[in-house]
Amino acid sequence: MSSLPPPARSARDTRAKEHHISEPRINDRIRVPEVRLVGPNGEQVGIVRVEDALRLAAESDLDLVEVAPMAKPPVAKLMDFGKFKYEAAMKAREARKNQVNTVIKEIKLRPKIDPHDYGTKKGHVERFLKAGDKVKVTIMFRGREQSRPELGFRLLQRLAADIGDLGFVESSPKQDGRNMVMVIGPTRRKSEAKAEQRRRREEDGSHTEHGAESTHTEAVGAGDGVAAALVAGAAGDRAPASLSAQPAAAQPAERAERAERAQVPRGPAAPRPAAAPRPAAAPRPAPATRREPAPPTAAQPTAAQPAAAPPAAAQPVPANGSPRPVAPRRAPAGR
């Protein structure tokens, strides 16, 4: 019998096995007879049997985790394994966030570049250096420009001098076939640039939240003002009844002022000027009536109309279908 090859393992099974191996052994998975036990707060308990360590873990409602399996004897610690895994995942996430990935940006120039184009390219280089990335500057020569490499060298020196505050020349200019290449490195690390960008985003978010809270407070204040105005208006509507119910001694100032106004003599009222009479409206002309024609009477004869012609006599049709010519009639003699 021919032996069949073993089935190939899938990538998923391999990753699962590697993940299982990378995890520490806990509780009943620990197969050694004794371990060096560490308490939940880091205190050293000593070398104990695995059964005793598991009993202590059950009493403390914790897990027995093997943290150093290669030691003699292995080291186990009492801890909350779920919390331990969460903290490890957060540490790995922070490490990836602060991880520095070296990225090289490339900018291409020509020896006879326009001043405005040079300013644009320089702005791109400054932006890359502020983000913490390296920049590779390439000068491209064409045709007879290859016989004048000093033009490209001067241009690269000018660019290095213009961005001296943000970067430094990591690789000096060198000729590479038809191109001349120079590498510029940033003066600040990329991790610092990322931290600053993160801080700016947080500040922008806090300013946005503060603006939203102030807008909400202003809206609430405006609503309170409207409510107060409505209450004041309702109190004003009820004011005459309440004032009439109060005694006269409660409002001495108003009473005195009204009395003084009543004592001041008033002159006779000036007569109002008579209103000027309005001009009479011109009479409107009567509308023109349309005269209809009178019906014809018996005395008025109507115009004679020509009499209708008598119908023509039917002509006989021959058998062959063609009409037979008719001879004209002659008038009788003697008339």
GIHUSUL-V429915 format. One record per residue. RES is the residue in one small letter. SS is DSSP state (a for helix, b for strand, c for the rest). PHI is phi as a letter, one per 40 degrees, with the letter a starting at -180 (none if undefined). D_FIRST is the distance of its C-alpha to the first C-alpha in Angstrom with 1 decimal. Layout:
# GIHUSUL-V429915
res,ss,phi,d_first
RES,SS,PHI,D_FIRST
RES,SS,PHI,D_FIRST
This chain:
# GIHUSUL-V429915
res,ss,phi,d_first
m,c,none,0.0
s,c,c,3.8
s,c,c,6.3
l,c,c,9.2
p,c,c,12.6
p,c,c,15.1
p,c,c,17.7
a,c,c,20.8
r,c,c,23.9
s,c,c,26.9
a,a,c,30.2
r,a,c,31.8
d,a,c,29.5
t,a,c,30.2
r,a,c,33.9
a,a,c,33.9
k,a,c,32.2
e,a,c,34.7
h,a,c,37.6
h,a,c,36.5
i,a,c,36.4
s,a,c,39.7
e,c,c,41.5
p,c,c,43.0
r,c,c,42.0
i,b,b,44.6
n,a,f,45.6
d,a,c,42.8
r,a,c,40.3
i,c,c,42.1
r,c,b,40.3
v,c,c,42.7
p,c,c,45.2
e,b,a,48.3
v,b,b,49.5
r,b,c,52.6
l,b,c,54.2
v,b,b,56.3
g,c,c,58.6
p,c,c,58.8
n,c,c,61.9
g,c,g,60.4
e,c,c,61.9
q,b,c,60.2
v,b,c,59.4
g,b,h,57.6
i,b,c,54.5
v,b,b,53.7
r,b,c,50.8
v,a,c,48.4
e,a,c,49.6
d,a,c,53.2
a,a,c,52.4
l,a,c,50.6
r,a,c,53.7
l,a,c,56.1
a,a,c,54.1
a,a,c,54.2
e,a,c,57.9
s,c,c,58.6
d,c,f,56.4
l,c,b,54.5
d,b,b,50.9
l,b,c,49.7
v,b,b,48.1
e,b,c,46.5
v,b,c,48.2
a,b,b,47.4
p,c,c,44.0
m,c,c,44.1
a,c,c,47.4
k,c,b,47.9
p,c,c,48.2
p,c,c,47.1
v,b,c,50.0
a,b,b,50.1
k,b,b,52.8
l,b,c,54.3
m,b,a,54.4
d,c,c,53.9
f,a,c,50.4
g,a,c,51.0
k,a,c,54.2
f,a,c,52.4
k,a,c,49.8
y,a,c,52.6
e,a,c,54.6
a,a,c,51.7
a,a,c,51.0
m,a,c,54.7
k,a,c,54.8
a,a,c,51.8
r,a,c,53.6
e,a,c,56.8
a,a,c,55.0
r,a,c,53.5
k,a,c,56.9
n,c,c,58.7
q,c,c,56.0
v,c,c,57.4
n,c,b,55.6
t,c,c,57.1
v,c,b,58.0
i,b,b,59.8
k,b,c,62.0
e,b,b,63.3
i,b,b,66.7
k,b,b,67.7
l,b,b,71.3
r,b,b,73.4
p,c,c,76.2
k,c,b,78.8
i,c,c,77.7
d,c,c,80.4
p,a,d,82.0
h,a,c,80.9
d,a,c,77.3
y,a,c,77.4
g,a,c,78.6
t,a,c,75.7
k,a,c,73.1
k,a,c,74.7
g,a,c,74.5
h,a,c,70.8
v,a,c,70.4
e,a,c,72.5
r,a,c,70.4
f,a,c,67.2
l,a,c,68.7
k,a,c,70.0
a,c,c,66.5
g,c,g,65.3
d,c,b,63.4
k,b,c,63.6
v,b,b,65.1
k,b,b,64.4
v,b,c,67.5
t,b,b,67.0
i,b,b,70.0
m,b,b,69.2
f,c,b,71.3
r,c,b,71.8
g,a,g,73.6
r,a,c,76.6
e,a,c,76.0
q,a,c,73.6
s,a,c,76.6
r,c,b,78.0
p,a,c,75.4
e,a,c,78.3
l,a,c,78.7
g,a,c,75.2
f,a,c,75.8
r,a,c,79.0
l,a,c,77.4
l,a,c,74.6
q,a,c,77.3
r,a,c,79.3
l,a,c,76.3
a,a,c,75.5
a,a,c,79.2
d,a,c,79.3
i,c,b,76.3
g,c,c,77.1
d,c,c,77.5
l,c,b,73.9
g,b,a,71.8
f,b,b,71.8
v,b,c,70.7
e,b,c,67.3
s,b,b,66.7
s,b,c,69.8
p,b,c,70.1
k,b,a,68.3
q,b,c,67.9
d,b,b,64.5
g,c,g,64.9
r,c,c,67.0
n,b,b,66.9
m,b,b,68.4
v,b,b,66.4
m,b,a,67.7
v,b,b,65.9
i,b,b,67.9
g,b,b,66.8
p,b,c,68.2
t,c,c,70.6
r,c,b,69.2
r,c,c,65.7
k,a,c,63.6
s,a,c,63.2
e,a,c,67.0
a,a,c,67.2
k,a,c,64.6
a,a,c,66.5
e,a,c,69.7
q,a,c,68.2
r,a,c,66.9
r,a,c,70.3
r,a,c,72.1
r,a,c,69.9
e,a,c,70.7
e,a,c,74.4
d,a,c,74.3
g,a,c,72.6
s,a,c,75.2
h,a,c,78.1
t,a,c,76.7
e,a,c,76.5
h,a,c,80.0
g,a,c,81.4
a,a,c,79.8
e,a,c,81.4
s,a,c,84.8
t,a,c,84.7
h,a,c,83.8
t,a,c,86.7
e,a,c,89.1
a,a,c,88.1
v,a,c,88.7
g,a,c,92.0
a,a,c,93.1
g,a,c,92.2
d,a,c,94.3
g,a,c,97.2
v,a,c,97.0
a,a,c,97.0
a,a,c,100.0
a,a,c,101.8
l,a,c,101.2
v,a,c,102.5
a,a,c,105.6
g,a,c,106.3
a,a,c,106.2
a,a,c,108.5
g,a,c,110.9
d,a,c,111.0
r,c,c,112.0
a,a,c,114.4
p,a,d,117.7
a,a,c,117.3
s,a,c,116.6
l,a,c,119.4
s,a,c,121.9
a,a,c,120.9
q,c,c,121.6
p,c,c,125.2
a,a,c,127.5
a,a,c,127.5
a,a,c,123.7
q,a,b,124.3
p,a,c,127.7
a,a,c,126.8
e,a,c,125.9
r,a,c,129.0
a,a,c,131.3
e,a,c,129.9
r,a,c,130.3
a,a,c,133.9
e,a,c,134.7
r,a,c,133.4
a,a,c,135.5
q,a,c,138.7
v,c,c,138.5
p,c,c,140.9
r,c,b,139.5
g,c,c,141.6
p,c,c,141.9
a,c,c,139.0
a,c,c,139.5
p,c,c,139.8
r,c,c,137.0
p,c,c,137.9
a,c,c,138.3
a,c,c,135.6
a,c,c,136.6
p,c,c,137.0
r,c,c,134.3
p,c,c,135.5
a,c,c,135.8
a,c,c,133.1
a,c,c,134.2
p,c,c,134.3
r,c,c,131.4
p,c,c,132.4
a,c,c,132.0
p,c,c,129.1
a,c,c,130.1
t,c,c,129.9
r,c,c,128.6
r,c,c,131.2
e,c,c,129.9
p,c,c,131.6
a,c,c,134.1
p,c,c,133.4
p,c,c,135.4
t,c,b,138.6
a,c,c,140.5
a,c,c,143.3
q,c,c,140.8
p,c,c,139.6
t,c,c,136.2
a,c,c,135.3
a,c,c,135.3
q,c,b,131.9
p,c,c,131.6
a,c,c,131.2
a,c,c,128.0
a,c,c,128.0
p,c,c,127.9
p,c,c,124.7
a,c,c,124.6
a,c,c,125.0
a,c,c,122.0
q,c,c,122.0
p,c,c,121.0
v,b,b,117.7
p,c,c,117.8
a,c,c,115.3
n,c,c,113.5
g,c,g,112.8
s,c,c,115.0
p,b,c,118.0
r,c,c,121.4
p,c,c,123.9
v,c,b,126.8
a,c,c,130.3
p,c,c,132.2
r,c,c,135.0
r,c,b,138.5
a,c,c,141.0
p,c,c,143.9
a,c,c,147.1
g,c,g,150.0
r,c,b,148.2
